[in-house]
Amino acid sequence: MIYKVYYQETKKTATQKREQTHSLYIDAESAVAARRTVEQNTPYNIEFIQELDEKHLAYEKENADFKLAEF
């Protein structure tokens, strides 16, 4: 499954700002596995992990920024 992970670049900020939220795409067996992979390989503060269904994935692939993260 492909997951979209919303994150802040650092865990050190006391208050998170929506304007500073970024996202990445990852192929994983589950949301738990996606979270584990991102946490082990980045300093990011994960806000939300969304599983993408076929239609949503097709929409995201039209975006020029779509790229699966590799760790």
mmJSON file of the N, C-alpha and C atoms, coordinates in Angstrom:
{"data_MODEL":{"atom_site":{
"group_PDB":["ATOM","ATOM","ATOM","ATOM","ATOM","ATOM","ATOM","ATOM","ATOM","ATOM","ATOM","ATOM","ATOM","ATOM","ATOM","ATOM","ATOM","ATOM","ATOM","ATOM","ATOM","ATOM","ATOM","ATOM","ATOM","ATOM","ATOM","ATOM","ATOM","ATOM","ATOM","ATOM","ATOM","ATOM","ATOM","ATOM","ATOM","ATOM","ATOM","ATOM","ATOM","ATOM","ATOM","ATOM","ATOM","ATOM","ATOM","ATOM","ATOM","ATOM","ATOM","ATOM","ATOM","ATOM","ATOM","ATOM","ATOM","ATOM","ATOM","ATOM","ATOM","ATOM","ATOM","ATOM","ATOM","ATOM","ATOM","ATOM","ATOM","ATOM","ATOM","ATOM","ATOM","ATOM","ATOM","ATOM","ATOM","ATOM","ATOM","ATOM","ATOM","ATOM","ATOM","ATOM","ATOM","ATOM","ATOM","ATOM","ATOM","ATOM","ATOM","ATOM","ATOM","ATOM","ATOM","ATOM","ATOM","ATOM","ATOM","ATOM","ATOM","ATOM","ATOM","ATOM","ATOM","ATOM","ATOM","ATOM","ATOM","ATOM","ATOM","ATOM","ATOM","ATOM","ATOM","ATOM","ATOM","ATOM","ATOM","ATOM","ATOM","ATOM","ATOM","ATOM","ATOM","ATOM","ATOM","ATOM","ATOM","ATOM","ATOM","ATOM","ATOM","ATOM","ATOM","ATOM","ATOM","ATOM","ATOM","ATOM","ATOM","ATOM","ATOM","ATOM","ATOM","ATOM","ATOM","ATOM","ATOM","ATOM","ATOM","ATOM","ATOM","ATOM","ATOM","ATOM","ATOM","ATOM","ATOM","ATOM","ATOM","ATOM","ATOM","ATOM","ATOM","ATOM","ATOM","ATOM","ATOM","ATOM","ATOM","ATOM","ATOM","ATOM","ATOM","ATOM","ATOM","ATOM","ATOM","ATOM","ATOM","ATOM","ATOM","ATOM","ATOM","ATOM","ATOM","ATOM","ATOM","ATOM","ATOM","ATOM","ATOM","ATOM","ATOM","ATOM","ATOM","ATOM","ATOM","ATOM","ATOM","ATOM","ATOM","ATOM","ATOM","ATOM","ATOM","ATOM","ATOM","ATOM","ATOM","ATOM","ATOM"],
"id":[1,2,3,4,5,6,7,8,9,10,11,12,13,14,15,16,17,18,19,20,21,22,23,24,25,26,27,28,29,30,31,32,33,34,35,36,37,38,39,40,41,42,43,44,45,46,47,48,49,50,51,52,53,54,55,56,57,58,59,60,61,62,63,64,65,66,67,68,69,70,71,72,73,74,75,76,77,78,79,80,81,82,83,84,85,86,87,88,89,90,91,92,93,94,95,96,97,98,99,100,101,102,103,104,105,106,107,108,109,110,111,112,113,114,115,116,117,118,119,120,121,122,123,124,125,126,127,128,129,130,131,132,133,134,135,136,137,138,139,140,141,142,143,144,145,146,147,148,149,150,151,152,153,154,155,156,157,158,159,160,161,162,163,164,165,166,167,168,169,170,171,172,173,174,175,176,177,178,179,180,181,182,183,184,185,186,187,188,189,190,191,192,193,194,195,196,197,198,199,200,201,202,203,204,205,206,207,208,209,210,211,212,213],
"type_symbol":["N","C","C","N","C","C","N","C","C","N","C","C","N","C","C","N","C","C","N","C","C","N","C","C","N","C","C","N","C","C","N","C","C","N","C","C","N","C","C","N","C","C","N","C","C","N","C","C","N","C","C","N","C","C","N","C","C","N","C","C","N","C","C","N","C","C","N","C","C","N","C","C","N","C","C","N","C","C","N","C","C","N","C","C","N","C","C","N","C","C","N","C","C","N","C","C","N","C","C","N","C","C","N","C","C","N","C","C","N","C","C","N","C","C","N","C","C","N","C","C","N","C","C","N","C","C","N","C","C","N","C","C","N","C","C","N","C","C","N","C","C","N","C","C","N","C","C","N","C","C","N","C","C","N","C","C","N","C","C","N","C","C","N","C","C","N","C","C","N","C","C","N","C","C","N","C","C","N","C","C","N","C","C","N","C","C","N","C","C","N","C","C","N","C","C","N","C","C","N","C","C","N","C","C","N","C","C","N","C","C","N","C","C"],
"label_atom_id":["N","CA","C","N","CA","C","N","CA","C","N","CA","C","N","CA","C","N","CA","C","N","CA","C","N","CA","C","N","CA","C","N","CA","C","N","CA","C","N","CA","C","N","CA","C","N","CA","C","N","CA","C","N","CA","C","N","CA","C","N","CA","C","N","CA","C","N","CA","C","N","CA","C","N","CA","C","N","CA","C","N","CA","C","N","CA","C","N","CA","C","N","CA","C","N","CA","C","N","CA","C","N","CA","C","N","CA","C","N","CA","C","N","CA","C","N","CA","C","N","CA","C","N","CA","C","N","CA","C","N","CA","C","N","CA","C","N","CA","C","N","CA","C","N","CA","C","N","CA","C","N","CA","C","N","CA","C","N","CA","C","N","CA","C","N","CA","C","N","CA","C","N","CA","C","N","CA","C","N","CA","C","N","CA","C","N","CA","C","N","CA","C","N","CA","C","N","CA","C","N","CA","C","N","CA","C","N","CA","C","N","CA","C","N","CA","C","N","CA","C","N","CA","C","N","CA","C","N","CA","C","N","CA","C","N","CA","C","N","CA","C","N","CA","C","N","CA","C"],
"label_alt_id":[null,null,null,null,null,null,null,null,null,null,null,null,null,null,null,null,null,null,null,null,null,null,null,null,null,null,null,null,null,null,null,null,null,null,null,null,null,null,null,null,null,null,null,null,null,null,null,null,null,null,null,null,null,null,null,null,null,null,null,null,null,null,null,null,null,null,null,null,null,null,null,null,null,null,null,null,null,null,null,null,null,null,null,null,null,null,null,null,null,null,null,null,null,null,null,null,null,null,null,null,null,null,null,null,null,null,null,null,null,null,null,null,null,null,null,null,null,null,null,null,null,null,null,null,null,null,null,null,null,null,null,null,null,null,null,null,null,null,null,null,null,null,null,null,null,null,null,null,null,null,null,null,null,null,null,null,null,null,null,null,null,null,null,null,null,null,null,null,null,null,null,null,null,null,null,null,null,null,null,null,null,null,null,null,null,null,null,null,null,null,null,null,null,null,null,null,null,null,null,null,null,null,null,null,null,null,null,null,null,null,null,null,null],
"label_comp_id":["MET","MET","MET","ILE","ILE","ILE","TYR","TYR","TYR","LYS","LYS","LYS","VAL","VAL","VAL","TYR","TYR","TYR","TYR","TYR","TYR","GLN","GLN","GLN","GLU","GLU","GLU","THR","THR","THR","LYS","LYS","LYS","LYS","LYS","LYS","THR","THR","THR","ALA","ALA","ALA","THR","THR","THR","GLN","GLN","GLN","LYS","LYS","LYS","ARG","ARG","ARG","GLU","GLU","GLU","GLN","GLN","GLN","THR","THR","THR","HIS","HIS","HIS","SER","SER","SER","LEU","LEU","LEU","TYR","TYR","TYR","ILE","ILE","ILE","ASP","ASP","ASP","ALA","ALA","ALA","GLU","GLU","GLU","SER","SER","SER","ALA","ALA","ALA","VAL","VAL","VAL","ALA","ALA","ALA","ALA","ALA","ALA","ARG","ARG","ARG","ARG","ARG","ARG","THR","THR","THR","VAL","VAL","VAL","GLU","GLU","GLU","GLN","GLN","GLN","ASN","ASN","ASN","THR","THR","THR","PRO","PRO","PRO","TYR","TYR","TYR","ASN","ASN","ASN","ILE","ILE","ILE","GLU","GLU","GLU","PHE","PHE","PHE","ILE","ILE","ILE","GLN","GLN","GLN","GLU","GLU","GLU","LEU","LEU","LEU","ASP","ASP","ASP","GLU","GLU","GLU","LYS","LYS","LYS","HIS","HIS","HIS","LEU","LEU","LEU","ALA","ALA","ALA","TYR","TYR","TYR","GLU","GLU","GLU","LYS","LYS","LYS","GLU","GLU","GLU","ASN","ASN","ASN","ALA","ALA","ALA","ASP","ASP","ASP","PHE","PHE","PHE","LYS","LYS","LYS","LEU","LEU","LEU","ALA","ALA","ALA","GLU","GLU","GLU","PHE","PHE","PHE"],
"label_asym_id":["A","A","A","A","A","A","A","A","A","A","A","A","A","A","A","A","A","A","A","A","A","A","A","A","A","A","A","A","A","A","A","A","A","A","A","A","A","A","A","A","A","A","A","A","A","A","A","A","A","A","A","A","A","A","A","A","A","A","A","A","A","A","A","A","A","A","A","A","A","A","A","A","A","A","A","A","A","A","A","A","A","A","A","A","A","A","A","A","A","A","A","A","A","A","A","A","A","A","A","A","A","A","A","A","A","A","A","A","A","A","A","A","A","A","A","A","A","A","A","A","A","A","A","A","A","A","A","A","A","A","A","A","A","A","A","A","A","A","A","A","A","A","A","A","A","A","A","A","A","A","A","A","A","A","A","A","A","A","A","A","A","A","A","A","A","A","A","A","A","A","A","A","A","A","A","A","A","A","A","A","A","A","A","A","A","A","A","A","A","A","A","A","A","A","A","A","A","A","A","A","A","A","A","A","A","A","A","A","A","A","A","A","A"],
"label_entity_id":["1","1","1","1","1","1","1","1","1","1","1","1","1","1","1","1","1","1","1","1","1","1","1","1","1","1","1","1","1","1","1","1","1","1","1","1","1","1","1","1","1","1","1","1","1","1","1","1","1","1","1","1","1","1","1","1","1","1","1","1","1","1","1","1","1","1","1","1","1","1","1","1","1","1","1","1","1","1","1","1","1","1","1","1","1","1","1","1","1","1","1","1","1","1","1","1","1","1","1","1","1","1","1","1","1","1","1","1","1","1","1","1","1","1","1","1","1","1","1","1","1","1","1","1","1","1","1","1","1","1","1","1","1","1","1","1","1","1","1","1","1","1","1","1","1","1","1","1","1","1","1","1","1","1","1","1","1","1","1","1","1","1","1","1","1","1","1","1","1","1","1","1","1","1","1","1","1","1","1","1","1","1","1","1","1","1","1","1","1","1","1","1","1","1","1","1","1","1","1","1","1","1","1","1","1","1","1","1","1","1","1","1","1"],
"label_seq_id":[1,1,1,2,2,2,3,3,3,4,4,4,5,5,5,6,6,6,7,7,7,8,8,8,9,9,9,10,10,10,11,11,11,12,12,12,13,13,13,14,14,14,15,15,15,16,16,16,17,17,17,18,18,18,19,19,19,20,20,20,21,21,21,22,22,22,23,23,23,24,24,24,25,25,25,26,26,26,27,27,27,28,28,28,29,29,29,30,30,30,31,31,31,32,32,32,33,33,33,34,34,34,35,35,35,36,36,36,37,37,37,38,38,38,39,39,39,40,40,40,41,41,41,42,42,42,43,43,43,44,44,44,45,45,45,46,46,46,47,47,47,48,48,48,49,49,49,50,50,50,51,51,51,52,52,52,53,53,53,54,54,54,55,55,55,56,56,56,57,57,57,58,58,58,59,59,59,60,60,60,61,61,61,62,62,62,63,63,63,64,64,64,65,65,65,66,66,66,67,67,67,68,68,68,69,69,69,70,70,70,71,71,71],
"pdbx_PDB_ins_code":[null,null,null,null,null,null,null,null,null,null,null,null,null,null,null,null,null,null,null,null,null,null,null,null,null,null,null,null,null,null,null,null,null,null,null,null,null,null,null,null,null,null,null,null,null,null,null,null,null,null,null,null,null,null,null,null,null,null,null,null,null,null,null,null,null,null,null,null,null,null,null,null,null,null,null,null,null,null,null,null,null,null,null,null,null,null,null,null,null,null,null,null,null,null,null,null,null,null,null,null,null,null,null,null,null,null,null,null,null,null,null,null,null,null,null,null,null,null,null,null,null,null,null,null,null,null,null,null,null,null,null,null,null,null,null,null,null,null,null,null,null,null,null,null,null,null,null,null,null,null,null,null,null,null,null,null,null,null,null,null,null,null,null,null,null,null,null,null,null,null,null,null,null,null,null,null,null,null,null,null,null,null,null,null,null,null,null,null,null,null,null,null,null,null,null,null,null,null,null,null,null,null,null,null,null,null,null,null,null,null,null,null,null],
"Cartn_x":[0.839,0.0,0.89,0.344,1.037,0.395,1.24,0.779,1.346,0.543,0.993,1.233,2.447,2.838,2.979,2.203,2.287,3.219,4.158,5.153,5.666,6.247,7.01,8.48,9.348,10.747,11.515,11.016,11.732,10.766,11.24,10.442,10.689,11.648,12.072,11.145,10.316,9.424,8.32,8.092,7.069,5.668,5.426,4.113,4.265,3.456,3.495,2.601,3.033,2.256,1.857,0.602,0.08,0.82,1.235,1.93,3.285,3.818,5.125,5.012,3.815,3.614,4.032,4.79,5.232,4.65,4.825,4.35,5.329,5.284,6.059,5.204,5.579,4.844,5.75,5.167,5.96,5.156,5.836,5.223,5.531,4.484,4.67,3.516,3.729,2.71,1.525,1.784,0.731,1.12,0.175,0.472,1.503,1.441,2.406,3.815,3.941,5.251,5.751,4.851,5.237,5.769,5.049,5.488,6.862,7.03,8.299,9.448,9.251,10.299,10.69,9.692,9.988,10.673,10.19,10.795,12.235,12.544,13.898,14.889,14.386,15.275,15.278,14.458,14.381,14.2,14.429,14.142,12.738,11.882,10.579,9.605,8.72,7.609,6.383,5.94,4.837,3.521,2.717,1.421,0.301,0.35,-0.754,-0.262,-0.803,-0.481,-1.789,-1.867,-3.095,-2.854,-3.667,-3.597,-4.294,-3.641,-4.209,-4.911,-6.192,-6.903,-6.528,-7.045,-6.641,-6.919,-8.091,-8.441,-7.577,-7.381,-6.56,-5.108,-4.608,-3.247,-3.088,-4.075,-4.026,-3.98,-4.766,-4.757,-3.384,-2.821,-1.514,-0.412,-0.503,0.523,0.53,-0.586,-0.639,0.167,0.428,1.192,2.672,3.318,4.731,5.635,5.169,5.974,5.856,5.051,4.869,6.141,6.647,7.823,7.832,7.985,8.041,9.369,9.303,10.517,11.217,12.519,13.318,14.29,14.335,15.24,16.218],
"Cartn_y":[-1.175,0.0,1.247,2.286,3.569,4.436,5.07,5.942,7.34,8.32,9.711,10.071,10.494,10.816,12.333,12.918,14.351,14.522,15.46,15.596,17.023,17.3,18.516,18.098,18.977,18.604,18.35,18.821,18.63,18.35,17.614,17.327,18.366,19.256,20.194,21.389,21.674,22.816,22.545,23.495,23.32,23.325,24.195,24.243,23.98,23.105,22.776,23.748,24.164,25.078,24.357,24.425,23.764,24.228,25.482,26.026,25.368,24.714,24.074,22.56,22.074,20.643,20.259,19.188,18.645,17.249,16.661,15.291,14.504,13.194,12.276,11.041,10.281,9.069,7.872,6.821,5.646,4.381,3.381,2.077,1.194,0.742,-0.073,-1.055,-2.061,-3.084,-2.56,-1.597,-1.041,0.372,1.074,2.41,2.328,1.272,1.076,0.903,0.106,-0.105,1.192,1.96,3.247,4.182,4.274,5.127,4.681,3.39,2.857,3.217,3.044,3.334,4.802,5.685,7.116,7.511,7.017,7.357,6.875,5.716,5.166,5.872,6.524,7.093,8.611,9.273,10.735,11.322,12.627,13.297,13.908,13.523,14.148,13.846,14.801,14.629,14.288,13.058,12.599,13.077,13.729,14.219,13.24,12.694,11.87,10.981,9.77,8.85,8.449,8.663,8.407,7.334,6.276,5.254,5.794,5.661,6.183,5.069,5.288,4.328,4.606,3.819,3.925,5.302,5.859,7.164,8.275,8.218,9.244,9.134,7.933,7.724,8.254,8.001,8.51,10.036,10.651,12.109,12.609,11.977,12.393,12.225,11.192,10.959,12.053,12.755,13.87,15.068,15.121,16.199,16.021,17.1,17.03,16.625,16.8,16.485,15.032,14.223,12.828,12.035,11.452,10.591,9.719,8.42,7.52,7.711,7.872,8.031,6.682,6.707,5.501,5.718,4.771,4.874,3.73],
"Cartn_z":[0.0,0.0,0.0,-0.578,-0.575,0.496,1.289,2.365,2.165,2.528,2.533,3.988,4.294,5.656,5.774,6.665,6.952,8.147,8.041,9.093,9.23,10.4,10.652,10.588,10.145,9.947,11.232,12.345,13.603,14.745,15.727,16.928,18.008,17.796,18.833,18.996,18.026,18.107,19.124,20.001,21.044,20.451,19.475,18.841,17.352,16.849,15.43,14.66,13.488,12.653,11.377,11.063,9.868,8.615,8.589,7.419,7.194,8.221,8.108,7.922,7.653,7.451,6.041,5.938,4.657,4.514,3.345,3.167,2.316,2.51,1.686,1.443,0.462,0.097,0.332,0.889,1.206,0.917,0.414,0.163,1.362,2.059,3.263,3.404,4.245,4.472,5.272,6.161,7.006,7.43,8.037,8.556,9.673,10.465,11.547,10.973,9.92,9.283,8.645,8.06,7.469,8.543,9.678,10.781,11.294,11.475,11.988,11.046,9.752,8.774,8.794,8.806,8.815,10.122,11.246,12.539,12.659,12.091,12.185,11.265,10.216,9.214,9.124,9.921,9.862,11.262,11.404,12.68,12.694,11.755,11.57,12.696,12.936,13.851,12.994,13.028,12.186,12.772,11.945,12.376,12.035,10.815,10.339,9.212,9.137,8.041,7.39,6.08,5.335,4.281,4.298,3.265,2.018,0.865,-0.371,-1.14,-1.448,-2.291,-3.752,-4.677,-6.087,-6.679,-6.412,-6.984,-6.395,-5.097,-4.456,-4.929,-5.07,-5.547,-6.973,-7.823,-9.193,-9.198,-8.323,-8.211,-7.746,-6.735,-6.208,-7.252,-8.082,-9.112,-10.172,-10.335,-11.286,-10.786,-9.497,-8.9,-9.252,-9.631,-10.02,-8.855,-7.612,-6.433,-5.997,-6.68,-6.263,-6.518,-5.437,-5.524,-4.28,-4.456,-3.308,-2.579,-1.276,-0.463,-0.34,-0.407,-0.236,0.916,1.826,2.964,2.942],
"occupancy":[1.0,1.0,1.0,1.0,1.0,1.0,1.0,1.0,1.0,1.0,1.0,1.0,1.0,1.0,1.0,1.0,1.0,1.0,1.0,1.0,1.0,1.0,1.0,1.0,1.0,1.0,1.0,1.0,1.0,1.0,1.0,1.0,1.0,1.0,1.0,1.0,1.0,1.0,1.0,1.0,1.0,1.0,1.0,1.0,1.0,1.0,1.0,1.0,1.0,1.0,1.0,1.0,1.0,1.0,1.0,1.0,1.0,1.0,1.0,1.0,1.0,1.0,1.0,1.0,1.0,1.0,1.0,1.0,1.0,1.0,1.0,1.0,1.0,1.0,1.0,1.0,1.0,1.0,1.0,1.0,1.0,1.0,1.0,1.0,1.0,1.0,1.0,1.0,1.0,1.0,1.0,1.0,1.0,1.0,1.0,1.0,1.0,1.0,1.0,1.0,1.0,1.0,1.0,1.0,1.0,1.0,1.0,1.0,1.0,1.0,1.0,1.0,1.0,1.0,1.0,1.0,1.0,1.0,1.0,1.0,1.0,1.0,1.0,1.0,1.0,1.0,1.0,1.0,1.0,1.0,1.0,1.0,1.0,1.0,1.0,1.0,1.0,1.0,1.0,1.0,1.0,1.0,1.0,1.0,1.0,1.0,1.0,1.0,1.0,1.0,1.0,1.0,1.0,1.0,1.0,1.0,1.0,1.0,1.0,1.0,1.0,1.0,1.0,1.0,1.0,1.0,1.0,1.0,1.0,1.0,1.0,1.0,1.0,1.0,1.0,1.0,1.0,1.0,1.0,1.0,1.0,1.0,1.0,1.0,1.0,1.0,1.0,1.0,1.0,1.0,1.0,1.0,1.0,1.0,1.0,1.0,1.0,1.0,1.0,1.0,1.0,1.0,1.0,1.0,1.0,1.0,1.0,1.0,1.0,1.0,1.0,1.0,1.0],
"B_iso_or_equiv":[0.0,0.0,0.0,0.0,0.0,0.0,0.0,0.0,0.0,0.0,0.0,0.0,0.0,0.0,0.0,0.0,0.0,0.0,0.0,0.0,0.0,0.0,0.0,0.0,0.0,0.0,0.0,0.0,0.0,0.0,0.0,0.0,0.0,0.0,0.0,0.0,0.0,0.0,0.0,0.0,0.0,0.0,0.0,0.0,0.0,0.0,0.0,0.0,0.0,0.0,0.0,0.0,0.0,0.0,0.0,0.0,0.0,0.0,0.0,0.0,0.0,0.0,0.0,0.0,0.0,0.0,0.0,0.0,0.0,0.0,0.0,0.0,0.0,0.0,0.0,0.0,0.0,0.0,0.0,0.0,0.0,0.0,0.0,0.0,0.0,0.0,0.0,0.0,0.0,0.0,0.0,0.0,0.0,0.0,0.0,0.0,0.0,0.0,0.0,0.0,0.0,0.0,0.0,0.0,0.0,0.0,0.0,0.0,0.0,0.0,0.0,0.0,0.0,0.0,0.0,0.0,0.0,0.0,0.0,0.0,0.0,0.0,0.0,0.0,0.0,0.0,0.0,0.0,0.0,0.0,0.0,0.0,0.0,0.0,0.0,0.0,0.0,0.0,0.0,0.0,0.0,0.0,0.0,0.0,0.0,0.0,0.0,0.0,0.0,0.0,0.0,0.0,0.0,0.0,0.0,0.0,0.0,0.0,0.0,0.0,0.0,0.0,0.0,0.0,0.0,0.0,0.0,0.0,0.0,0.0,0.0,0.0,0.0,0.0,0.0,0.0,0.0,0.0,0.0,0.0,0.0,0.0,0.0,0.0,0.0,0.0,0.0,0.0,0.0,0.0,0.0,0.0,0.0,0.0,0.0,0.0,0.0,0.0,0.0,0.0,0.0,0.0,0.0,0.0,0.0,0.0,0.0,0.0,0.0,0.0,0.0,0.0,0.0],
"pdbx_formal_charge":[null,null,null,null,null,null,null,null,null,null,null,null,null,null,null,null,null,null,null,null,null,null,null,null,null,null,null,null,null,null,null,null,null,null,null,null,null,null,null,null,null,null,null,null,null,null,null,null,null,null,null,null,null,null,null,null,null,null,null,null,null,null,null,null,null,null,null,null,null,null,null,null,null,null,null,null,null,null,null,null,null,null,null,null,null,null,null,null,null,null,null,null,null,null,null,null,null,null,null,null,null,null,null,null,null,null,null,null,null,null,null,null,null,null,null,null,null,null,null,null,null,null,null,null,null,null,null,null,null,null,null,null,null,null,null,null,null,null,null,null,null,null,null,null,null,null,null,null,null,null,null,null,null,null,null,null,null,null,null,null,null,null,null,null,null,null,null,null,null,null,null,null,null,null,null,null,null,null,null,null,null,null,null,null,null,null,null,null,null,null,null,null,null,null,null,null,null,null,null,null,null,null,null,null,null,null,null,null,null,null,null,null,null],
"auth_seq_id":[1,1,1,2,2,2,3,3,3,4,4,4,5,5,5,6,6,6,7,7,7,8,8,8,9,9,9,10,10,10,11,11,11,12,12,12,13,13,13,14,14,14,15,15,15,16,16,16,17,17,17,18,18,18,19,19,19,20,20,20,21,21,21,22,22,22,23,23,23,24,24,24,25,25,25,26,26,26,27,27,27,28,28,28,29,29,29,30,30,30,31,31,31,32,32,32,33,33,33,34,34,34,35,35,35,36,36,36,37,37,37,38,38,38,39,39,39,40,40,40,41,41,41,42,42,42,43,43,43,44,44,44,45,45,45,46,46,46,47,47,47,48,48,48,49,49,49,50,50,50,51,51,51,52,52,52,53,53,53,54,54,54,55,55,55,56,56,56,57,57,57,58,58,58,59,59,59,60,60,60,61,61,61,62,62,62,63,63,63,64,64,64,65,65,65,66,66,66,67,67,67,68,68,68,69,69,69,70,70,70,71,71,71],
"auth_comp_id":["MET","MET","MET","ILE","ILE","ILE","TYR","TYR","TYR","LYS","LYS","LYS","VAL","VAL","VAL","TYR","TYR","TYR","TYR","TYR","TYR","GLN","GLN","GLN","GLU","GLU","GLU","THR","THR","THR","LYS","LYS","LYS","LYS","LYS","LYS","THR","THR","THR","ALA","ALA","ALA","THR","THR","THR","GLN","GLN","GLN","LYS","LYS","LYS","ARG","ARG","ARG","GLU","GLU","GLU","GLN","GLN","GLN","THR","THR","THR","HIS","HIS","HIS","SER","SER","SER","LEU","LEU","LEU","TYR","TYR","TYR","ILE","ILE","ILE","ASP","ASP","ASP","ALA","ALA","ALA","GLU","GLU","GLU","SER","SER","SER","ALA","ALA","ALA","VAL","VAL","VAL","ALA","ALA","ALA","ALA","ALA","ALA","ARG","ARG","ARG","ARG","ARG","ARG","THR","THR","THR","VAL","VAL","VAL","GLU","GLU","GLU","GLN","GLN","GLN","ASN","ASN","ASN","THR","THR","THR","PRO","PRO","PRO","TYR","TYR","TYR","ASN","ASN","ASN","ILE","ILE","ILE","GLU","GLU","GLU","PHE","PHE","PHE","ILE","ILE","ILE","GLN","GLN","GLN","GLU","GLU","GLU","LEU","LEU","LEU","ASP","ASP","ASP","GLU","GLU","GLU","LYS","LYS","LYS","HIS","HIS","HIS","LEU","LEU","LEU","ALA","ALA","ALA","TYR","TYR","TYR","GLU","GLU","GLU","LYS","LYS","LYS","GLU","GLU","GLU","ASN","ASN","ASN","ALA","ALA","ALA","ASP","ASP","ASP","PHE","PHE","PHE","LYS","LYS","LYS","LEU","LEU","LEU","ALA","ALA","ALA","GLU","GLU","GLU","PHE","PHE","PHE"],
"auth_asym_id":["A","A","A","A","A","A","A","A","A","A","A","A","A","A","A","A","A","A","A","A","A","A","A","A","A","A","A","A","A","A","A","A","A","A","A","A","A","A","A","A","A","A","A","A","A","A","A","A","A","A","A","A","A","A","A","A","A","A","A","A","A","A","A","A","A","A","A","A","A","A","A","A","A","A","A","A","A","A","A","A","A","A","A","A","A","A","A","A","A","A","A","A","A","A","A","A","A","A","A","A","A","A","A","A","A","A","A","A","A","A","A","A","A","A","A","A","A","A","A","A","A","A","A","A","A","A","A","A","A","A","A","A","A","A","A","A","A","A","A","A","A","A","A","A","A","A","A","A","A","A","A","A","A","A","A","A","A","A","A","A","A","A","A","A","A","A","A","A","A","A","A","A","A","A","A","A","A","A","A","A","A","A","A","A","A","A","A","A","A","A","A","A","A","A","A","A","A","A","A","A","A","A","A","A","A","A","A","A","A","A","A","A","A"],
"auth_atom_id":["N","CA","C","N","CA","C","N","CA","C","N","CA","C","N","CA","C","N","CA","C","N","CA","C","N","CA","C","N","CA","C","N","CA","C","N","CA","C","N","CA","C","N","CA","C","N","CA","C","N","CA","C","N","CA","C","N","CA","C","N","CA","C","N","CA","C","N","CA","C","N","CA","C","N","CA","C","N","CA","C","N","CA","C","N","CA","C","N","CA","C","N","CA","C","N","CA","C","N","CA","C","N","CA","C","N","CA","C","N","CA","C","N","CA","C","N","CA","C","N","CA","C","N","CA","C","N","CA","C","N","CA","C","N","CA","C","N","CA","C","N","CA","C","N","CA","C","N","CA","C","N","CA","C","N","CA","C","N","CA","C","N","CA","C","N","CA","C","N","CA","C","N","CA","C","N","CA","C","N","CA","C","N","CA","C","N","CA","C","N","CA","C","N","CA","C","N","CA","C","N","CA","C","N","CA","C","N","CA","C","N","CA","C","N","CA","C","N","CA","C","N","CA","C","N","CA","C","N","CA","C","N","CA","C","N","CA","C","N","CA","C","N","CA","C","N","CA","C"],
"pdbx_PDB_model_num":[1,1,1,1,1,1,1,1,1,1,1,1,1,1,1,1,1,1,1,1,1,1,1,1,1,1,1,1,1,1,1,1,1,1,1,1,1,1,1,1,1,1,1,1,1,1,1,1,1,1,1,1,1,1,1,1,1,1,1,1,1,1,1,1,1,1,1,1,1,1,1,1,1,1,1,1,1,1,1,1,1,1,1,1,1,1,1,1,1,1,1,1,1,1,1,1,1,1,1,1,1,1,1,1,1,1,1,1,1,1,1,1,1,1,1,1,1,1,1,1,1,1,1,1,1,1,1,1,1,1,1,1,1,1,1,1,1,1,1,1,1,1,1,1,1,1,1,1,1,1,1,1,1,1,1,1,1,1,1,1,1,1,1,1,1,1,1,1,1,1,1,1,1,1,1,1,1,1,1,1,1,1,1,1,1,1,1,1,1,1,1,1,1,1,1,1,1,1,1,1,1,1,1,1,1,1,1,1,1,1,1,1,1]
}}}
